[in-house]
Amino acid sequence: MRRLPVLRSLFARRTTEDLPRPSNASGGLRLRGSLQLRHVDAGSCNGCELEITSAFGPHYDAARFGARLVASPRHADGLLVTGVVTRNMAVPLRKTLEAVPRPRVVVACGDCAIDGGVFAGAYGIASGLEAIARPDIQIPGCPPDPTTITDALRGLTGR
C-alpha cells in the first residue's frame, strides 16, 4: 500500500533539530537544561493565565523545550509574574521572590506586569514589578499568545 509512508510521516516525532531556533529574547541570559518556574498572579484579569495554560498544554507543549511550572518557589529557578502588583499582592510577591534560590530568573508576562497596562495609575496598584524585582524577560501582549510565551521560554532554555 502506498499510504503507509504517509502515515509514518504523520506520526513521526519531531526532534528539536527540526524546529526553528529562537532568537535569544533574554538579552544574553541563558540557562542550562530545564527551567522550573513558579507562576505568581500579582493582580491580573486572568487573560494571561489562560494563555499560559495553553502554552503548557498539549498543543504548544512548552515542557518539550525544558520549561515547567512548579508548585513551590523553593523548587523554582525563577518567577513567571502576571498582572499589576496590587496592594494586597506586594508583600506575598516579595516573600515568594525571596524564597526562590539564587541565581533566579524573573519573567514579566503581559503588558500589566511590564508597565501596568490598562490599570496603570489605578488606586489599588501598589507599584510596578520593577519596584520589587527587575524582570530578566518581558513578554509583551494583552494577553500574549501561547506562541510568544513559548518562544520567550525557548530563548531562556536555549532549545
Summary of the structure (lengths in Angstrom):
residues: 159
radius of gyration: 17.5
end to end distance: 37.5
largest distance: 68.9
contacts: 481
relative contact order: 0.22
helix: 37%
strand: 18%
